[in-house]
């Protein structure tokens, strides 16, 4: 993918974001919180997964998102946990 001339590479939940960041530090990476966890997990599980994703992204050239978007059955409070953790808000 790095040879494709793409400026942003989107990663799924099966990819090791930290390893890709380490191996390709100049790429912009997009990923990767599991939308199934967002739909079925608890507020705290979602917040923890989002914080882990941010840490793996290295704090630079990283777009935090969900692998396939938000399912309409996702509890609002879980999406709220994702957004708050992504923004680095305290108490999440």
PyMOL Python script that loads the backbone (N, CA, C, O; Angstrom):
from pymol import cmd

cmd.read_pdbstr("""\
ATOM      1  N   UNK A   1       0.817  -1.207   0.000  1.00  0.00           N
ATOM      2  CA  UNK A   1       0.000   0.000   0.000  1.00  0.00           C
ATOM      3  C   UNK A   1       0.859   1.269   0.000  1.00  0.00           C
ATOM      4  O   UNK A   1       0.476   2.277  -0.594  1.00  0.00           O
ATOM      5  N   UNK A   2       2.005   1.222   0.656  1.00  0.00           N
ATOM      6  CA  UNK A   2       2.827   2.433   0.720  1.00  0.00           C
ATOM      7  C   UNK A   2       3.400   2.804  -0.643  1.00  0.00           C
ATOM      8  O   UNK A   2       3.780   3.956  -0.851  1.00  0.00           O
ATOM      9  N   UNK A   3       3.469   1.869  -1.561  1.00  0.00           N
ATOM     10  CA  UNK A   3       3.982   2.141  -2.899  1.00  0.00           C
ATOM     11  C   UNK A   3       2.893   2.614  -3.856  1.00  0.00           C
ATOM     12  O   UNK A   3       3.176   2.871  -5.026  1.00  0.00           O
ATOM     13  N   UNK A   4       1.671   2.732  -3.389  1.00  0.00           N
ATOM     14  CA  UNK A   4       0.544   3.102  -4.247  1.00  0.00           C
ATOM     15  C   UNK A   4       0.435   4.608  -4.475  1.00  0.00           C
ATOM     16  O   UNK A   4      -0.383   5.043  -5.285  1.00  0.00           O
ATOM     17  N   UNK A   5       1.216   5.389  -3.802  1.00  0.00           N
ATOM     18  CA  UNK A   5       1.159   6.862  -3.835  1.00  0.00           C
ATOM     19  C   UNK A   5      -0.028   7.419  -3.066  1.00  0.00           C
ATOM     20  O   UNK A   5      -0.284   8.622  -3.099  1.00  0.00           O
ATOM     21  N   UNK A   6      -0.756   6.546  -2.373  1.00  0.00           N
ATOM     22  CA  UNK A   6      -1.857   7.024  -1.532  1.00  0.00           C
ATOM     23  C   UNK A   6      -1.279   7.836  -0.379  1.00  0.00           C
ATOM     24  O   UNK A   6      -0.202   7.528   0.133  1.00  0.00           O
ATOM     25  N   UNK A   7      -1.996   8.865   0.020  1.00  0.00           N
ATOM     26  CA  UNK A   7      -1.544   9.689   1.129  1.00  0.00           C
ATOM     27  C   UNK A   7      -2.127   9.240   2.448  1.00  0.00           C
ATOM     28  O   UNK A   7      -1.587   9.555   3.508  1.00  0.00           O
ATOM     29  N   UNK A   8      -3.236   8.499   2.393  1.00  0.00           N
ATOM     30  CA  UNK A   8      -3.896   7.993   3.598  1.00  0.00           C
ATOM     31  C   UNK A   8      -4.201   6.520   3.379  1.00  0.00           C
ATOM     32  O   UNK A   8      -4.723   6.138   2.332  1.00  0.00           O
ATOM     33  N   UNK A   9      -3.874   5.694   4.367  1.00  0.00           N
ATOM     34  CA  UNK A   9      -4.167   4.268   4.321  1.00  0.00           C
ATOM     35  C   UNK A   9      -5.143   3.961   5.454  1.00  0.00           C
ATOM     36  O   UNK A   9      -4.884   4.285   6.613  1.00  0.00           O
ATOM     37  N   UNK A  10      -6.256   3.339   5.112  1.00  0.00           N
ATOM     38  CA  UNK A  10      -7.257   2.957   6.101  1.00  0.00           C
ATOM     39  C   UNK A  10      -6.991   1.529   6.554  1.00  0.00           C
ATOM     40  O   UNK A  10      -6.819   0.627   5.734  1.00  0.00           O
ATOM     41  N   UNK A  11      -6.960   1.335   7.860  1.00  0.00           N
ATOM     42  CA  UNK A  11      -6.686   0.024   8.435  1.00  0.00           C
ATOM     43  C   UNK A  11      -7.925  -0.532   9.114  1.00  0.00           C
ATOM     44  O   UNK A  11      -8.684   0.204   9.744  1.00  0.00           O
ATOM     45  N   UNK A  12      -8.122  -1.825   8.982  1.00  0.00           N
ATOM     46  CA  UNK A  12      -9.206  -2.499   9.683  1.00  0.00           C
ATOM     47  C   UNK A  12      -8.755  -2.923  11.069  1.00  0.00           C
ATOM     48  O   UNK A  12      -7.612  -2.690  11.462  1.00  0.00           O
ATOM     49  N   UNK A  13      -9.647  -3.534  11.790  1.00  0.00           N
ATOM     50  CA  UNK A  13      -9.339  -3.929  13.166  1.00  0.00           C
ATOM     51  C   UNK A  13      -8.349  -5.080  13.238  1.00  0.00           C
ATOM     52  O   UNK A  13      -7.774  -5.328  14.297  1.00  0.00           O
ATOM     53  N   UNK A  14      -8.140  -5.782  12.143  1.00  0.00           N
ATOM     54  CA  UNK A  14      -7.181  -6.890  12.142  1.00  0.00           C
ATOM     55  C   UNK A  14      -5.738  -6.421  11.996  1.00  0.00           C
ATOM     56  O   UNK A  14      -4.808  -7.203  12.196  1.00  0.00           O
ATOM     57  N   UNK A  15      -5.551  -5.176  11.656  1.00  0.00           N
ATOM     58  CA  UNK A  15      -4.200  -4.645  11.475  1.00  0.00           C
ATOM     59  C   UNK A  15      -3.646  -4.135  12.798  1.00  0.00           C
ATOM     60  O   UNK A  15      -4.387  -3.643  13.649  1.00  0.00           O
ATOM     61  N   UNK A  16      -2.352  -4.257  12.955  1.00  0.00           N
ATOM     62  CA  UNK A  16      -1.660  -3.744  14.132  1.00  0.00           C
ATOM     63  C   UNK A  16      -1.250  -2.306  13.839  1.00  0.00           C
ATOM     64  O   UNK A  16      -0.222  -2.057  13.210  1.00  0.00           O
ATOM     65  N   UNK A  17      -2.054  -1.378  14.296  1.00  0.00           N
ATOM     66  CA  UNK A  17      -1.839   0.040  14.009  1.00  0.00           C
ATOM     67  C   UNK A  17      -0.466   0.512  14.481  1.00  0.00           C
ATOM     68  O   UNK A  17       0.206   1.261  13.771  1.00  0.00           O
ATOM     69  N   UNK A  18      -0.046   0.086  15.662  1.00  0.00           N
ATOM     70  CA  UNK A  18       1.251   0.515  16.189  1.00  0.00           C
ATOM     71  C   UNK A  18       2.395   0.014  15.309  1.00  0.00           C
ATOM     72  O   UNK A  18       3.359   0.742  15.075  1.00  0.00           O
ATOM     73  N   UNK A  19       2.295  -1.213  14.825  1.00  0.00           N
ATOM     74  CA  UNK A  19       3.345  -1.772  13.957  1.00  0.00           C
ATOM     75  C   UNK A  19       3.392  -1.039  12.626  1.00  0.00           C
ATOM     76  O   UNK A  19       4.473  -0.745  12.116  1.00  0.00           O
ATOM     77  N   UNK A  20       2.227  -0.742  12.062  1.00  0.00           N
ATOM     78  CA  UNK A  20       2.191  -0.012  10.793  1.00  0.00           C
ATOM     79  C   UNK A  20       2.754   1.394  10.994  1.00  0.00           C
ATOM     80  O   UNK A  20       3.502   1.888  10.150  1.00  0.00           O
ATOM     81  N   UNK A  21       2.402   2.037  12.101  1.00  0.00           N
ATOM     82  CA  UNK A  21       2.936   3.372  12.403  1.00  0.00           C
ATOM     83  C   UNK A  21       4.458   3.309  12.497  1.00  0.00           C
ATOM     84  O   UNK A  21       5.151   4.176  11.965  1.00  0.00           O
ATOM     85  N   UNK A  22       4.976   2.284  13.173  1.00  0.00           N
ATOM     86  CA  UNK A  22       6.423   2.138  13.337  1.00  0.00           C
ATOM     87  C   UNK A  22       7.114   1.914  11.983  1.00  0.00           C
ATOM     88  O   UNK A  22       8.158   2.504  11.706  1.00  0.00           O
ATOM     89  N   UNK A  23       6.520   1.058  11.150  1.00  0.00           N
ATOM     90  CA  UNK A  23       7.144   0.696   9.877  1.00  0.00           C
ATOM     91  C   UNK A  23       6.973   1.754   8.790  1.00  0.00           C
ATOM     92  O   UNK A  23       7.788   1.833   7.870  1.00  0.00           O
ATOM     93  N   UNK A  24       5.928   2.560   8.886  1.00  0.00           N
ATOM     94  CA  UNK A  24       5.631   3.575   7.860  1.00  0.00           C
ATOM     95  C   UNK A  24       5.310   4.910   8.536  1.00  0.00           C
ATOM     96  O   UNK A  24       4.169   5.370   8.484  1.00  0.00           O
ATOM     97  N   UNK A  25       6.289   5.524   9.159  1.00  0.00           N
ATOM     98  CA  UNK A  25       6.030   6.727   9.949  1.00  0.00           C
ATOM     99  C   UNK A  25       5.529   7.923   9.156  1.00  0.00           C
ATOM    100  O   UNK A  25       4.953   8.838   9.744  1.00  0.00           O
ATOM    101  N   UNK A  26       5.725   7.949   7.858  1.00  0.00           N
ATOM    102  CA  UNK A  26       5.320   9.109   7.067  1.00  0.00           C
ATOM    103  C   UNK A  26       3.913   9.005   6.493  1.00  0.00           C
ATOM    104  O   UNK A  26       3.382   9.986   5.972  1.00  0.00           O
ATOM    105  N   UNK A  27       3.302   7.820   6.585  1.00  0.00           N
ATOM    106  CA  UNK A  27       1.939   7.658   6.076  1.00  0.00           C
ATOM    107  C   UNK A  27       0.918   8.244   7.038  1.00  0.00           C
ATOM    108  O   UNK A  27       1.124   8.243   8.251  1.00  0.00           O
ATOM    109  N   UNK A  28      -0.175   8.741   6.494  1.00  0.00           N
ATOM    110  CA  UNK A  28      -1.325   9.091   7.310  1.00  0.00           C
ATOM    111  C   UNK A  28      -2.160   7.820   7.416  1.00  0.00           C
ATOM    112  O   UNK A  28      -2.490   7.199   6.406  1.00  0.00           O
ATOM    113  N   UNK A  29      -2.497   7.442   8.632  1.00  0.00           N
ATOM    114  CA  UNK A  29      -3.255   6.217   8.858  1.00  0.00           C
ATOM    115  C   UNK A  29      -4.642   6.547   9.373  1.00  0.00           C
ATOM    116  O   UNK A  29      -4.824   7.481  10.155  1.00  0.00           O
ATOM    117  N   UNK A  30      -5.601   5.783   8.933  1.00  0.00           N
ATOM    118  CA  UNK A  30      -6.977   5.925   9.400  1.00  0.00           C
ATOM    119  C   UNK A  30      -7.380   4.604  10.031  1.00  0.00           C
ATOM    120  O   UNK A  30      -7.286   3.559   9.387  1.00  0.00           O
ATOM    121  N   UNK A  31      -7.819   4.632  11.259  1.00  0.00           N
ATOM    122  CA  UNK A  31      -8.293   3.421  11.913  1.00  0.00           C
ATOM    123  C   UNK A  31      -8.049   3.509  13.400  1.00  0.00           C
ATOM    124  O   UNK A  31      -7.491   4.495  13.881  1.00  0.00           O
ATOM    125  N   UNK A  32      -8.440   2.541  14.098  1.00  0.00           N
ATOM    126  CA  UNK A  32      -9.292   1.411  13.810  1.00  0.00           C
ATOM    127  C   UNK A  32      -9.952   0.903  15.090  1.00  0.00           C
ATOM    128  O   UNK A  32      -9.458  -0.046  15.700  1.00  0.00           O
ATOM    129  N   UNK A  33     -11.034   1.505  15.498  1.00  0.00           N
ATOM    130  CA  UNK A  33     -11.831   1.023  16.626  1.00  0.00           C
ATOM    131  C   UNK A  33     -12.930   0.129  16.052  1.00  0.00           C
ATOM    132  O   UNK A  33     -13.588   0.489  15.076  1.00  0.00           O
ATOM    133  N   UNK A  34     -13.116  -1.018  16.656  1.00  0.00           N
ATOM    134  CA  UNK A  34     -14.071  -2.007  16.171  1.00  0.00           C
ATOM    135  C   UNK A  34     -15.506  -1.522  16.372  1.00  0.00           C
ATOM    136  O   UNK A  34     -15.933  -1.262  17.497  1.00  0.00           O
ATOM    137  N   UNK A  35     -16.240  -1.405  15.272  1.00  0.00           N
ATOM    138  CA  UNK A  35     -17.635  -0.953  15.365  1.00  0.00           C
ATOM    139  C   UNK A  35     -18.511  -1.948  16.106  1.00  0.00           C
ATOM    140  O   UNK A  35     -19.533  -1.559  16.671  1.00  0.00           O
ATOM    141  N   UNK A  36     -18.136  -3.234  16.120  1.00  0.00           N
ATOM    142  CA  UNK A  36     -18.893  -4.242  16.887  1.00  0.00           C
ATOM    143  C   UNK A  36     -18.762  -3.949  18.378  1.00  0.00           C
ATOM    144  O   UNK A  36     -19.742  -4.051  19.116  1.00  0.00           O
ATOM    145  N   UNK A  37     -17.569  -3.588  18.825  1.00  0.00           N
ATOM    146  CA  UNK A  37     -17.373  -3.207  20.226  1.00  0.00           C
ATOM    147  C   UNK A  37     -18.192  -1.967  20.541  1.00  0.00           C
ATOM    148  O   UNK A  37     -18.794  -1.873  21.611  1.00  0.00           O
ATOM    149  N   UNK A  38     -18.219  -1.027  19.624  1.00  0.00           N
ATOM    150  CA  UNK A  38     -19.014   0.180  19.835  1.00  0.00           C
ATOM    151  C   UNK A  38     -20.483  -0.169  20.027  1.00  0.00           C
ATOM    152  O   UNK A  38     -21.166   0.424  20.862  1.00  0.00           O
ATOM    153  N   UNK A  39     -20.961  -1.122  19.259  1.00  0.00           N
ATOM    154  CA  UNK A  39     -22.371  -1.515  19.318  1.00  0.00           C
ATOM    155  C   UNK A  39     -22.674  -2.371  20.542  1.00  0.00           C
ATOM    156  O   UNK A  39     -23.735  -2.220  21.149  1.00  0.00           O
ATOM    157  N   UNK A  40     -21.759  -3.270  20.915  1.00  0.00           N
ATOM    158  CA  UNK A  40     -22.068  -4.272  21.936  1.00  0.00           C
ATOM    159  C   UNK A  40     -21.330  -4.090  23.256  1.00  0.00           C
ATOM    160  O   UNK A  40     -21.691  -4.715  24.252  1.00  0.00           O
ATOM    161  N   UNK A  41     -20.302  -3.246  23.281  1.00  0.00           N
ATOM    162  CA  UNK A  41     -19.509  -3.077  24.492  1.00  0.00           C
ATOM    163  C   UNK A  41     -20.144  -2.103  25.470  1.00  0.00           C
ATOM    164  O   UNK A  41     -21.224  -1.562  25.237  1.00  0.00           O
ATOM    165  N   UNK A  42     -19.441  -1.903  26.561  1.00  0.00           N
ATOM    166  CA  UNK A  42     -19.878  -0.925  27.558  1.00  0.00           C
ATOM    167  C   UNK A  42     -19.235   0.427  27.246  1.00  0.00           C
ATOM    168  O   UNK A  42     -18.312   0.516  26.436  1.00  0.00           O
ATOM    169  N   UNK A  43     -19.723   1.450  27.884  1.00  0.00           N
ATOM    170  CA  UNK A  43     -19.166   2.799  27.753  1.00  0.00           C
ATOM    171  C   UNK A  43     -17.663   2.755  28.009  1.00  0.00           C
ATOM    172  O   UNK A  43     -16.882   3.288  27.221  1.00  0.00           O
ATOM    173  N   UNK A  44     -17.253   2.117  29.116  1.00  0.00           N
ATOM    174  CA  UNK A  44     -15.843   2.073  29.485  1.00  0.00           C
ATOM    175  C   UNK A  44     -15.016   1.262  28.490  1.00  0.00           C
ATOM    176  O   UNK A  44     -13.890   1.648  28.177  1.00  0.00           O
ATOM    177  N   UNK A  45     -15.543   0.157  27.990  1.00  0.00           N
ATOM    178  CA  UNK A  45     -14.812  -0.638  26.990  1.00  0.00           C
ATOM    179  C   UNK A  45     -14.566   0.170  25.722  1.00  0.00           C
ATOM    180  O   UNK A  45     -13.485   0.110  25.137  1.00  0.00           O
ATOM    181  N   UNK A  46     -15.567   0.917  25.308  1.00  0.00           N
ATOM    182  CA  UNK A  46     -15.428   1.750  24.110  1.00  0.00           C
ATOM    183  C   UNK A  46     -14.389   2.839  24.351  1.00  0.00           C
ATOM    184  O   UNK A  46     -13.537   3.084  23.496  1.00  0.00           O
ATOM    185  N   UNK A  47     -14.453   3.490  25.502  1.00  0.00           N
ATOM    186  CA  UNK A  47     -13.491   4.546  25.822  1.00  0.00           C
ATOM    187  C   UNK A  47     -12.071   3.983  25.866  1.00  0.00           C
ATOM    188  O   UNK A  47     -11.146   4.604  25.341  1.00  0.00           O
ATOM    189  N   UNK A  48     -11.889   2.819  26.484  1.00  0.00           N
ATOM    190  CA  UNK A  48     -10.557   2.206  26.566  1.00  0.00           C
ATOM    191  C   UNK A  48     -10.040   1.839  25.177  1.00  0.00           C
ATOM    192  O   UNK A  48      -8.877   2.094  24.865  1.00  0.00           O
ATOM    193  N   UNK A  49     -10.886   1.248  24.347  1.00  0.00           N
ATOM    194  CA  UNK A  49     -10.477   0.860  22.988  1.00  0.00           C
ATOM    195  C   UNK A  49     -10.085   2.091  22.173  1.00  0.00           C
ATOM    196  O   UNK A  49      -9.135   2.049  21.392  1.00  0.00           O
ATOM    197  N   UNK A  50     -10.814   3.172  22.358  1.00  0.00           N
ATOM    198  CA  UNK A  50     -10.511   4.407  21.629  1.00  0.00           C
ATOM    199  C   UNK A  50      -9.187   4.989  22.088  1.00  0.00           C
ATOM    200  O   UNK A  50      -8.388   5.440  21.267  1.00  0.00           O
ATOM    201  N   UNK A  51      -8.947   4.983  23.393  1.00  0.00           N
ATOM    202  CA  UNK A  51      -7.670   5.478  23.912  1.00  0.00           C
ATOM    203  C   UNK A  51      -6.503   4.606  23.427  1.00  0.00           C
ATOM    204  O   UNK A  51      -5.438   5.128  23.095  1.00  0.00           O
ATOM    205  N   UNK A  52      -6.700   3.280  23.386  1.00  0.00           N
ATOM    206  CA  UNK A  52      -5.650   2.389  22.870  1.00  0.00           C
ATOM    207  C   UNK A  52      -5.363   2.681  21.401  1.00  0.00           C
ATOM    208  O   UNK A  52      -4.208   2.676  20.974  1.00  0.00           O
ATOM    209  N   UNK A  53      -6.409   2.934  20.638  1.00  0.00           N
ATOM    210  CA  UNK A  53      -6.257   3.254  19.224  1.00  0.00           C
ATOM    211  C   UNK A  53      -5.452   4.544  19.063  1.00  0.00           C
ATOM    212  O   UNK A  53      -4.547   4.612  18.231  1.00  0.00           O
ATOM    213  N   UNK A  54      -5.773   5.542  19.840  1.00  0.00           N
ATOM    214  CA  UNK A  54      -5.039   6.807  19.768  1.00  0.00           C
ATOM    215  C   UNK A  54      -3.571   6.613  20.121  1.00  0.00           C
ATOM    216  O   UNK A  54      -2.694   7.175  19.465  1.00  0.00           O
ATOM    217  N   UNK A  55      -3.304   5.829  21.141  1.00  0.00           N
ATOM    218  CA  UNK A  55      -1.918   5.569  21.547  1.00  0.00           C
ATOM    219  C   UNK A  55      -1.176   4.823  20.445  1.00  0.00           C
ATOM    220  O   UNK A  55      -0.025   5.146  20.148  1.00  0.00           O
ATOM    221  N   UNK A  56      -1.815   3.838  19.841  1.00  0.00           N
ATOM    222  CA  UNK A  56      -1.182   3.061  18.772  1.00  0.00           C
ATOM    223  C   UNK A  56      -0.896   3.930  17.553  1.00  0.00           C
ATOM    224  O   UNK A  56       0.078   3.700  16.835  1.00  0.00           O
ATOM    225  N   UNK A  57      -1.740   4.925  17.321  1.00  0.00           N
ATOM    226  CA  UNK A  57      -1.546   5.828  16.189  1.00  0.00           C
ATOM    227  C   UNK A  57      -0.376   6.771  16.362  1.00  0.00           C
ATOM    228  O   UNK A  57       0.057   7.411  15.404  1.00  0.00           O
ATOM    229  N   UNK A  58       0.134   6.862  17.564  1.00  0.00           N
ATOM    230  CA  UNK A  58       1.340   7.643  17.809  1.00  0.00           C
ATOM    231  C   UNK A  58       1.143   9.135  17.959  1.00  0.00           C
ATOM    232  O   UNK A  58       2.120   9.874  18.083  1.00  0.00           O
ATOM    233  N   UNK A  59      -0.095   9.595  17.949  1.00  0.00           N
ATOM    234  CA  UNK A  59      -0.341  11.013  18.179  1.00  0.00           C
ATOM    235  C   UNK A  59      -0.058  11.920  17.003  1.00  0.00           C
ATOM    236  O   UNK A  59      -0.055  13.142  17.148  1.00  0.00           O
ATOM    237  N   UNK A  60       0.180  11.339  15.842  1.00  0.00           N
ATOM    238  CA  UNK A  60       0.438  12.165  14.666  1.00  0.00           C
ATOM    239  C   UNK A  60       0.015  11.411  13.415  1.00  0.00           C
ATOM    240  O   UNK A  60       0.076  10.183  13.371  1.00  0.00           O
ATOM    241  N   UNK A  61      -0.411  12.149  12.407  1.00  0.00           N
ATOM    242  CA  UNK A  61      -0.749  11.559  11.103  1.00  0.00           C
ATOM    243  C   UNK A  61      -1.701  10.370  11.267  1.00  0.00           C
ATOM    244  O   UNK A  61      -1.539   9.336  10.619  1.00  0.00           O
ATOM    245  N   UNK A  62      -2.693  10.537  12.144  1.00  0.00           N
ATOM    246  CA  UNK A  62      -3.629   9.457  12.436  1.00  0.00           C
ATOM    247  C   UNK A  62      -5.047  10.011  12.507  1.00  0.00           C
ATOM    248  O   UNK A  62      -5.319  10.965  13.237  1.00  0.00           O
ATOM    249  N   UNK A  63      -5.936   9.406  11.747  1.00  0.00           N
ATOM    250  CA  UNK A  63      -7.358   9.736  11.781  1.00  0.00           C
ATOM    251  C   UNK A  63      -8.043   8.605  12.530  1.00  0.00           C
ATOM    252  O   UNK A  63      -8.114   7.482  12.030  1.00  0.00           O
ATOM    253  N   UNK A  64      -8.536   8.887  13.699  1.00  0.00           N
ATOM    254  CA  UNK A  64      -9.224   7.848  14.470  1.00  0.00           C
ATOM    255  C   UNK A  64     -10.650   7.736  13.945  1.00  0.00           C
ATOM    256  O   UNK A  64     -11.361   8.733  13.812  1.00  0.00           O
ATOM    257  N   UNK A  65     -11.051   6.508  13.652  1.00  0.00           N
ATOM    258  CA  UNK A  65     -12.402   6.286  13.154  1.00  0.00           C
ATOM    259  C   UNK A  65     -12.829   4.872  13.456  1.00  0.00           C
ATOM    260  O   UNK A  65     -12.122   4.134  14.143  1.00  0.00           O
ATOM    261  N   UNK A  66     -13.978   4.493  12.949  1.00  0.00           N
ATOM    262  CA  UNK A  66     -14.493   3.139  13.094  1.00  0.00           C
ATOM    263  C   UNK A  66     -14.237   2.395  11.795  1.00  0.00           C
ATOM    264  O   UNK A  66     -14.207   2.998  10.722  1.00  0.00           O
ATOM    265  N   UNK A  67     -14.055   1.112  11.890  1.00  0.00           N
ATOM    266  CA  UNK A  67     -13.700   0.339  10.697  1.00  0.00           C
ATOM    267  C   UNK A  67     -14.752   0.434   9.602  1.00  0.00           C
ATOM    268  O   UNK A  67     -14.404   0.584   8.431  1.00  0.00           O
ATOM    269  N   UNK A  68     -16.013   0.353   9.951  1.00  0.00           N
ATOM    270  CA  UNK A  68     -17.062   0.359   8.927  1.00  0.00           C
ATOM    271  C   UNK A  68     -18.201   1.320   9.250  1.00  0.00           C
ATOM    272  O   UNK A  68     -19.261   1.239   8.630  1.00  0.00           O
ATOM    273  N   UNK A  69     -18.012   2.204  10.182  1.00  0.00           N
ATOM    274  CA  UNK A  69     -19.058   3.165  10.495  1.00  0.00           C
ATOM    275  C   UNK A  69     -19.880   2.776  11.706  1.00  0.00           C
ATOM    276  O   UNK A  69     -19.537   1.847  12.438  1.00  0.00           O
ATOM    277  N   UNK A  70     -20.957   3.492  11.902  1.00  0.00           N
ATOM    278  CA  UNK A  70     -21.799   3.297  13.082  1.00  0.00           C
ATOM    279  C   UNK A  70     -23.073   2.567  12.681  1.00  0.00           C
ATOM    280  O   UNK A  70     -23.819   3.028  11.817  1.00  0.00           O
ATOM    281  N   UNK A  71     -23.311   1.445  13.307  1.00  0.00           N
ATOM    282  CA  UNK A  71     -24.539   0.681  13.105  1.00  0.00           C
ATOM    283  C   UNK A  71     -25.698   1.423  13.772  1.00  0.00           C
ATOM    284  O   UNK A  71     -25.528   2.022  14.834  1.00  0.00           O
ATOM    285  N   UNK A  72     -26.850   1.382  13.161  1.00  0.00           N
ATOM    286  CA  UNK A  72     -27.994   2.118  13.730  1.00  0.00           C
ATOM    287  C   UNK A  72     -28.430   1.572  15.080  1.00  0.00           C
ATOM    288  O   UNK A  72     -29.171   2.247  15.794  1.00  0.00           O
ATOM    289  N   UNK A  73     -27.997   0.373  15.453  1.00  0.00           N
ATOM    290  CA  UNK A  73     -28.342  -0.203  16.756  1.00  0.00           C
ATOM    291  C   UNK A  73     -27.311   0.123  17.832  1.00  0.00           C
ATOM    292  O   UNK A  73     -27.391  -0.392  18.947  1.00  0.00           O
ATOM    293  N   UNK A  74     -26.354   0.968  17.503  1.00  0.00           N
ATOM    294  CA  UNK A  74     -25.329   1.361  18.472  1.00  0.00           C
ATOM    295  C   UNK A  74     -25.944   2.270  19.534  1.00  0.00           C
ATOM    296  O   UNK A  74     -26.583   3.268  19.204  1.00  0.00           O
ATOM    297  N   UNK A  75     -25.753   1.926  20.804  1.00  0.00           N
ATOM    298  CA  UNK A  75     -26.266   2.813  21.860  1.00  0.00           C
ATOM    299  C   UNK A  75     -25.603   4.192  21.786  1.00  0.00           C
ATOM    300  O   UNK A  75     -24.393   4.308  21.595  1.00  0.00           O
ATOM    301  N   UNK A  76     -26.411   5.214  21.938  1.00  0.00           N
ATOM    302  CA  UNK A  76     -25.895   6.580  21.852  1.00  0.00           C
ATOM    303  C   UNK A  76     -24.749   6.803  22.833  1.00  0.00           C
ATOM    304  O   UNK A  76     -23.755   7.443  22.488  1.00  0.00           O
ATOM    305  N   UNK A  77     -24.878   6.281  24.051  1.00  0.00           N
ATOM    306  CA  UNK A  77     -23.846   6.508  25.061  1.00  0.00           C
ATOM    307  C   UNK A  77     -22.504   5.890  24.649  1.00  0.00           C
ATOM    308  O   UNK A  77     -21.453   6.390  25.048  1.00  0.00           O
ATOM    309  N   UNK A  78     -22.524   4.817  23.862  1.00  0.00           N
ATOM    310  CA  UNK A  78     -21.269   4.234  23.400  1.00  0.00           C
ATOM    311  C   UNK A  78     -20.618   5.111  22.335  1.00  0.00           C
ATOM    312  O   UNK A  78     -19.398   5.274  22.321  1.00  0.00           O
ATOM    313  N   UNK A  79     -21.431   5.673  21.445  1.00  0.00           N
ATOM    314  CA  UNK A  79     -20.872   6.596  20.463  1.00  0.00           C
ATOM    315  C   UNK A  79     -20.335   7.832  21.175  1.00  0.00           C
ATOM    316  O   UNK A  79     -19.305   8.381  20.784  1.00  0.00           O
ATOM    317  N   UNK A  80     -21.022   8.258  22.200  1.00  0.00           N
ATOM    318  CA  UNK A  80     -20.558   9.391  23.000  1.00  0.00           C
ATOM    319  C   UNK A  80     -19.202   9.070  23.653  1.00  0.00           C
ATOM    320  O   UNK A  80     -18.329   9.936  23.708  1.00  0.00           O
ATOM    321  N   UNK A  81     -19.021   7.844  24.143  1.00  0.00           N
ATOM    322  CA  UNK A  81     -17.744   7.436  24.739  1.00  0.00           C
ATOM    323  C   UNK A  81     -16.630   7.497  23.702  1.00  0.00           C
ATOM    324  O   UNK A  81     -15.523   7.945  23.998  1.00  0.00           O
ATOM    325  N   UNK A  82     -16.926   7.043  22.483  1.00  0.00           N
ATOM    326  CA  UNK A  82     -15.943   7.081  21.395  1.00  0.00           C
ATOM    327  C   UNK A  82     -15.519   8.524  21.111  1.00  0.00           C
ATOM    328  O   UNK A  82     -14.326   8.821  21.050  1.00  0.00           O
ATOM    329  N   UNK A  83     -16.476   9.400  20.941  1.00  0.00           N
ATOM    330  CA  UNK A  83     -16.179  10.804  20.611  1.00  0.00           C
ATOM    331  C   UNK A  83     -15.422  11.471  21.736  1.00  0.00           C
ATOM    332  O   UNK A  83     -14.425  12.153  21.496  1.00  0.00           O
ATOM    333  N   UNK A  84     -15.882  11.285  22.962  1.00  0.00           N
ATOM    334  CA  UNK A  84     -15.216  11.935  24.099  1.00  0.00           C
ATOM    335  C   UNK A  84     -13.780  11.441  24.265  1.00  0.00           C
ATOM    336  O   UNK A  84     -12.871  12.234  24.513  1.00  0.00           O
ATOM    337  N   UNK A  85     -13.578  10.128  24.128  1.00  0.00           N
ATOM    338  CA  UNK A  85     -12.213   9.582  24.253  1.00  0.00           C
ATOM    339  C   UNK A  85     -11.336  10.062  23.105  1.00  0.00           C
ATOM    340  O   UNK A  85     -10.161  10.365  23.312  1.00  0.00           O
ATOM    341  N   UNK A  86     -11.889  10.135  21.899  1.00  0.00           N
ATOM    342  CA  UNK A  86     -11.128  10.603  20.740  1.00  0.00           C
ATOM    343  C   UNK A  86     -10.694  12.059  20.928  1.00  0.00           C
ATOM    344  O   UNK A  86      -9.617  12.458  20.485  1.00  0.00           O
ATOM    345  N   UNK A  87     -11.537  12.834  21.582  1.00  0.00           N
ATOM    346  CA  UNK A  87     -11.224  14.242  21.839  1.00  0.00           C
ATOM    347  C   UNK A  87     -10.308  14.402  23.044  1.00  0.00           C
ATOM    348  O   UNK A  87      -9.831  15.502  23.323  1.00  0.00           O
ATOM    349  N   UNK A  88     -10.059  13.295  23.768  1.00  0.00           N
ATOM    350  CA  UNK A  88      -9.191  13.355  24.939  1.00  0.00           C
ATOM    351  C   UNK A  88      -9.827  13.985  26.154  1.00  0.00           C
ATOM    352  O   UNK A  88      -9.135  14.501  27.032  1.00  0.00           O
ATOM    353  N   UNK A  89     -11.157  13.944  26.207  1.00  0.00           N
ATOM    354  CA  UNK A  89     -11.861  14.542  27.335  1.00  0.00           C
ATOM    355  C   UNK A  89     -11.638  13.736  28.597  1.00  0.00           C
ATOM    356  O   UNK A  89     -11.602  12.507  28.559  1.00  0.00           O
ATOM    357  N   UNK A  90     -11.491  14.415  29.695  1.00  0.00           N
ATOM    358  CA  UNK A  90     -11.279  13.777  30.994  1.00  0.00           C
ATOM    359  C   UNK A  90     -12.560  13.107  31.478  1.00  0.00           C
ATOM    360  O   UNK A  90     -13.661  13.491  31.081  1.00  0.00           O
ATOM    361  N   UNK A  91     -12.411  12.121  32.322  1.00  0.00           N
ATOM    362  CA  UNK A  91     -13.566  11.446  32.890  1.00  0.00           C
ATOM    363  C   UNK A  91     -14.117  10.348  32.005  1.00  0.00           C
ATOM    364  O   UNK A  91     -15.130   9.730  32.332  1.00  0.00           O
ATOM    365  N   UNK A  92     -13.460  10.105  30.897  1.00  0.00           N
ATOM    366  CA  UNK A  92     -13.917   9.046  29.981  1.00  0.00           C
ATOM    367  C   UNK A  92     -12.904   7.936  30.018  1.00  0.00           C
ATOM    368  O   UNK A  92     -13.066   6.929  29.328  1.00  0.00           O
TER     369      UNK A  92
END
""", "prot")
cmd.dss("prot")
cmd.show_as("cartoon", "prot")
cmd.util.cbc("prot")
cmd.orient("prot")
